[in-house]
Amino acid sequence: MNHSDVLWQPSASIETLKQRSAIIRTIREFFFARSVMEVETPCLSQASVTDEHLHCFSTQFVGQGYAQGLPLYLQTSPEYAMKRLLAAGSGCIYQIGRAFRNEENGRHHNPEFTMLEWYRVGFNEHDLMDEMDELIQLVLGTEPAERLTYQQAFIQHLNIDPLQATLEELKELASAEDFADIAQSETDRDVLLQLLFCMVIEPKIGQTVPCFVYNFPASQAALAKLNQEDSRVAGRFELYFKGKELANGFNELTDAKEQRARFEADNEKRALKGLAPVELDEHFLAALNAGLPDCAGVALGIDRLVMLACEKSHIKEVLSFDVERA
């Protein structure tokens, strides 16, 4: 049989796509009942992201007029554009849309994927965790989620305080967990913390009920406000369930000057790793300067959510056409 005779067909079954459609309808009804407005923002933007761990697809506009020759980037998230709407007075908003990351392709990753992102004016990260918990219970039929601070997760599963551990202590621990090849040459505490969290802690949490981890280190939360009681941590949370990272949320940073400084720090990190600097998103920074209301926001991976709801083991099983069949 010719390879193309198979690849024209969907990677997900029609039955699964019907279940996916029902889940998305449920999500829309959830936000409609709460008077949260659905919005659409561009997939293509004039600016990329400074995060050293995110890689964009890029192109250049060849048409006539003002935009001729303009570099354009497929967005890794609708965050910056949605915050511009918030600054313009939109009130609480959500979006179900496509996002793109020029990175790995595997069981939980496709370079093009669907993201649910929403922002609640007047909420902090704990309010937003409450609302997300309601949505997850509705879609997946789970019990209420557990909650752990990032610090508690490390102490409970690795017997080390991530906020106080030295670089040498983290290297020693990483080596004991069979990551000596990475640990020996690493000079960044956060890289080791992320390695230990991803490889050791994530598989142990959220196995029976979803688990929120919050109060991430400030150095790992470039878009979040610092915790007022402990400046070592920031208002960032993530949600885990059955081995999948489902969501990443923030008590959003509203200070334009601080945000610019964090973006510039990102570019310094990029330079140290031999990566090209990224021009800052001046439209986004101007919106912050004009005034972003106090709010909390979160991004949730729709494809992973559907994987859990439909009990599928590979992301391609919930996509109409994965990248191999696109």
C-alpha positions as CSV (number, residue, x, y, z in Angstrom):
1,M,0.0,0.0,0.0
2,N,1.3,3.5,-0.9
3,H,2.2,5.5,2.2
4,S,0.0,8.4,1.1
5,D,-3.0,6.1,0.9
6,V,-2.8,5.9,4.7
7,L,-1.7,9.4,5.6
8,W,-4.7,11.2,3.9
9,Q,-6.8,9.8,6.7
10,P,-7.3,11.5,10.1
11,S,-5.0,10.6,12.9
12,A,-7.9,10.6,15.3
13,S,-11.0,8.5,15.0
14,I,-14.2,10.3,14.0
15,E,-15.7,9.2,17.3
16,T,-12.9,10.9,19.2
17,L,-13.3,14.1,17.2
18,K,-17.0,14.1,18.2
19,Q,-16.0,13.8,21.9
20,R,-13.5,16.6,21.3
21,S,-16.2,18.8,19.8
22,A,-18.4,18.2,22.8
23,I,-15.7,19.1,25.3
24,I,-15.0,22.4,23.5
25,R,-18.7,23.1,23.5
26,T,-18.8,22.5,27.3
27,I,-15.9,24.9,27.8
28,R,-17.6,27.6,25.8
29,E,-20.8,27.1,27.9
30,F,-18.7,27.2,31.1
31,F,-17.4,30.7,30.2
32,F,-20.7,32.0,28.8
33,A,-22.4,31.2,32.1
34,R,-19.8,33.3,33.8
35,S,-20.0,36.2,31.4
36,V,-16.4,35.8,30.2
37,M,-16.2,37.1,26.6
38,E,-14.7,35.0,23.9
39,V,-12.1,36.8,21.7
40,E,-9.8,36.1,18.8
41,T,-6.3,37.5,18.4
42,P,-3.7,37.1,15.6
43,C,-1.8,33.9,15.1
44,L,0.8,36.0,13.3
45,S,2.5,38.8,15.2
46,Q,5.3,41.3,14.5
47,A,7.1,40.2,17.7
48,S,8.4,36.9,19.1
49,V,9.0,35.9,22.7
50,T,12.2,36.3,24.7
51,D,11.9,33.0,26.6
52,E,15.0,31.0,25.9
53,H,13.0,27.7,26.0
54,L,10.5,28.7,23.4
55,H,11.1,28.6,19.6
56,C,8.9,30.3,17.1
57,F,8.1,29.6,13.4
58,S,8.9,32.8,11.5
59,T,8.1,34.2,8.0
60,Q,8.2,37.5,6.2
61,F,5.3,39.4,4.6
62,V,5.9,39.8,0.8
63,G,2.8,42.0,0.0
64,Q,2.7,45.7,-0.7
65,G,2.2,48.6,1.6
66,Y,3.3,49.4,5.1
67,A,3.8,45.8,6.1
68,Q,6.0,44.8,3.1
69,G,9.1,43.0,4.3
70,L,7.7,42.8,7.8
71,P,9.0,39.8,9.9
72,L,6.1,37.8,11.3
73,Y,6.0,35.1,13.9
74,L,3.4,32.4,14.6
75,Q,2.5,32.8,18.2
76,T,3.5,30.4,20.9
77,S,0.6,31.7,22.9
78,P,-2.1,34.5,22.5
79,E,-0.9,36.0,25.9
80,Y,0.5,39.3,24.8
81,A,-2.4,40.2,22.4
82,M,-5.0,39.2,25.0
83,K,-3.3,41.4,27.6
84,R,-3.5,44.3,25.1
85,L,-7.2,43.7,25.0
86,L,-7.4,43.7,28.8
87,A,-5.5,47.0,28.9
88,A,-8.0,48.4,26.4
89,G,-10.9,47.6,28.7
90,S,-12.2,44.3,27.5
91,G,-12.9,42.9,30.9
92,C,-12.6,39.1,31.5
93,I,-11.8,37.2,28.3
94,Y,-11.0,33.8,27.0
95,Q,-9.8,32.3,23.7
96,I,-9.7,28.8,22.2
97,G,-7.1,29.0,19.4
98,R,-4.1,27.7,17.7
99,A,-0.6,28.0,19.1
100,F,2.7,27.0,17.4
101,R,6.1,26.0,18.8
102,N,9.0,24.9,16.7
103,E,10.2,22.3,19.1
104,E,9.8,18.7,19.9
105,N,7.2,16.4,18.4
106,G,6.1,13.4,20.5
107,R,3.5,11.7,22.6
108,H,2.4,15.0,24.3
109,H,3.6,17.5,21.7
110,N,2.6,18.6,18.2
111,P,4.1,21.8,16.8
112,E,0.6,23.1,16.1
113,F,-1.8,22.7,19.0
114,T,-4.9,24.1,20.6
115,M,-4.7,26.3,23.6
116,L,-7.4,27.6,25.9
117,E,-6.3,30.8,27.6
118,W,-8.3,33.0,29.9
119,Y,-7.9,36.1,32.1
120,R,-10.0,37.1,35.1
121,V,-9.9,40.7,36.1
122,G,-9.7,41.1,39.9
123,F,-8.6,37.5,40.4
124,N,-5.4,36.3,42.0
125,E,-3.8,33.0,41.3
126,H,-5.7,31.2,44.0
127,D,-9.1,32.5,42.7
128,L,-8.1,31.2,39.3
129,M,-7.0,27.8,40.6
130,D,-10.5,27.6,42.2
131,E,-12.2,28.3,38.8
132,M,-9.9,26.0,36.9
133,D,-10.6,23.2,39.4
134,E,-14.4,23.7,38.6
135,L,-13.7,23.4,34.9
136,I,-11.5,20.3,35.2
137,Q,-14.1,18.6,37.5
138,L,-16.8,19.4,34.9
139,V,-14.8,18.1,31.9
140,L,-13.0,15.1,33.4
141,G,-15.3,14.2,36.3
142,T,-12.5,14.4,38.8
143,E,-12.5,15.0,42.6
144,P,-11.3,18.4,43.7
145,A,-7.6,19.0,43.0
146,E,-4.8,18.8,45.5
147,R,-2.5,21.8,46.1
148,L,1.2,21.9,46.9
149,T,3.7,24.7,46.9
150,Y,6.7,24.2,44.8
151,Q,8.7,24.1,48.0
152,Q,6.5,21.4,49.6
153,A,6.8,19.3,46.4
154,F,10.6,19.2,46.6
155,I,10.7,18.6,50.3
156,Q,8.1,15.8,50.1
157,H,9.6,14.0,47.1
158,L,13.3,14.9,47.2
159,N,13.9,15.9,50.8
160,I,15.5,19.3,49.7
161,D,14.3,22.9,50.0
162,P,14.5,24.3,46.4
163,L,14.5,27.9,47.7
164,Q,17.6,27.4,49.8
165,A,19.6,24.6,48.2
166,T,23.0,25.7,46.7
167,L,24.1,24.9,43.2
168,E,26.4,22.2,44.6
169,E,23.7,20.6,46.6
170,L,21.4,20.5,43.5
171,K,24.3,19.0,41.5
172,E,24.8,16.3,44.1
173,L,21.1,15.5,44.1
174,A,20.9,15.4,40.3
175,S,23.8,13.1,40.2
176,A,22.2,10.8,42.8
177,E,19.1,10.7,40.5
178,D,21.2,9.5,37.5
179,F,21.6,12.9,35.9
180,A,25.3,13.3,36.5
181,D,26.1,13.9,32.9
182,I,24.0,17.1,33.0
183,A,24.7,18.1,36.5
184,Q,28.5,18.2,36.2
185,S,28.7,21.1,33.8
186,E,25.6,23.0,34.7
187,T,25.9,26.4,36.3
188,D,22.2,27.5,36.4
189,R,20.3,26.5,39.5
190,D,17.0,26.8,37.6
191,V,18.0,24.3,35.0
192,L,18.7,21.7,37.7
193,L,15.5,22.5,39.6
194,Q,13.5,22.1,36.4
195,L,15.3,18.9,35.6
196,L,14.5,17.4,39.0
197,F,11.0,18.7,39.0
198,C,10.2,17.3,35.5
199,M,12.0,14.0,35.8
200,V,11.4,13.1,39.5
201,I,8.5,15.0,40.9
202,E,6.0,15.3,38.0
203,P,5.6,11.5,37.7
204,K,4.7,11.3,41.4
205,I,2.0,14.0,41.7
206,G,-1.5,14.2,40.4
207,Q,-1.9,10.5,39.7
208,T,-5.3,10.0,41.3
209,V,-6.7,13.5,41.4
210,P,-5.3,16.6,39.7
211,C,-2.6,18.5,41.5
212,F,-1.9,22.3,41.5
213,V,1.7,23.3,42.2
214,Y,2.1,27.0,43.1
215,N,4.5,29.5,44.4
216,F,7.2,28.8,41.8
217,P,10.6,30.4,42.2
218,A,10.6,34.0,41.1
219,S,13.3,33.2,38.6
220,Q,10.9,30.8,36.8
221,A,8.0,33.2,36.6
222,A,8.9,36.0,34.2
223,L,5.3,37.1,33.7
224,A,4.1,36.9,37.3
225,K,3.9,39.2,40.3
226,L,6.2,38.4,43.2
227,N,4.7,37.0,46.3
228,Q,4.2,39.8,48.8
229,E,5.1,37.7,51.8
230,D,8.1,35.9,50.2
231,S,9.9,37.6,47.3
232,R,11.7,34.3,46.5
233,V,8.5,33.0,44.9
234,A,6.0,34.4,42.5
235,G,2.3,34.0,41.7
236,R,2.7,31.2,39.2
237,F,1.0,27.8,39.2
238,E,0.8,24.6,37.1
239,L,-1.7,21.8,37.0
240,Y,-0.7,18.2,36.6
241,F,-2.9,15.1,36.2
242,K,-1.9,11.5,35.3
243,G,1.6,12.4,34.1
244,K,0.5,15.4,32.0
245,E,1.2,19.1,32.6
246,L,-2.2,20.6,31.7
247,A,-1.9,24.3,32.5
248,N,0.4,27.2,33.4
249,G,-1.1,30.2,35.2
250,F,0.0,33.5,36.7
251,N,-1.0,36.4,38.9
252,E,-0.1,38.7,36.1
253,L,2.7,41.2,36.3
254,T,1.3,44.7,35.5
255,D,4.5,46.8,35.9
256,A,5.8,47.7,32.4
257,K,9.2,48.8,33.7
258,E,9.7,45.5,35.5
259,Q,8.5,43.5,32.6
260,R,11.0,45.2,30.3
261,A,13.8,44.5,32.7
262,R,12.8,40.8,32.8
263,F,12.7,40.6,28.9
264,E,16.1,42.2,28.8
265,A,17.4,39.6,31.3
266,D,15.9,36.9,29.1
267,N,18.0,38.2,26.2
268,E,21.1,38.1,28.4
269,K,20.4,34.5,29.1
270,R,20.0,33.9,25.4
271,A,23.3,35.5,24.6
272,L,25.1,33.2,27.2
273,K,23.6,30.2,25.4
274,G,24.6,31.4,21.9
275,L,21.0,32.2,20.9
276,A,20.1,35.3,18.9
277,P,18.5,38.2,20.9
278,V,14.8,38.8,20.4
279,E,13.4,42.2,19.8
280,L,11.0,43.2,22.6
281,D,7.3,43.3,21.9
282,E,6.8,47.1,22.2
283,H,3.1,46.9,21.5
284,F,2.7,44.7,24.6
285,L,5.0,46.8,26.8
286,A,3.0,50.0,25.7
287,A,-0.2,48.2,26.8
288,L,1.3,47.5,30.2
289,N,2.4,51.1,30.4
290,A,-1.1,52.3,29.6
291,G,-2.4,50.1,32.4
292,L,-3.1,46.4,32.7
293,P,-5.8,45.8,35.3
294,D,-5.0,43.5,38.2
295,C,-5.8,40.0,36.9
296,A,-4.8,36.4,36.8
297,G,-4.5,34.3,33.6
298,V,-3.9,30.7,32.6
299,A,-3.2,28.7,29.5
300,L,-4.5,25.1,29.3
301,G,-3.6,22.6,26.6
302,I,-6.9,21.4,25.0
303,D,-5.3,18.5,23.2
304,R,-3.9,17.1,26.5
305,L,-7.3,17.6,28.2
306,V,-9.0,15.7,25.4
307,M,-6.4,12.9,25.7
308,L,-7.3,12.5,29.4
309,A,-11.1,12.7,28.8
310,C,-10.8,10.1,26.0
311,E,-8.1,8.0,27.6
312,K,-5.7,8.3,24.7
313,S,-2.0,7.8,25.1
314,H,-0.7,9.9,22.1
315,I,-1.6,13.5,21.1
316,K,-2.1,12.4,17.5
317,E,-5.1,10.3,18.6
318,V,-7.0,13.5,19.5
319,L,-6.0,15.6,16.5
320,S,-7.7,15.6,13.1
321,F,-4.3,15.6,11.4
322,D,-1.0,15.5,13.4
323,V,2.1,17.0,11.9
324,E,2.9,13.8,10.0
325,R,-0.4,14.0,8.2
326,A,-0.8,17.8,8.0
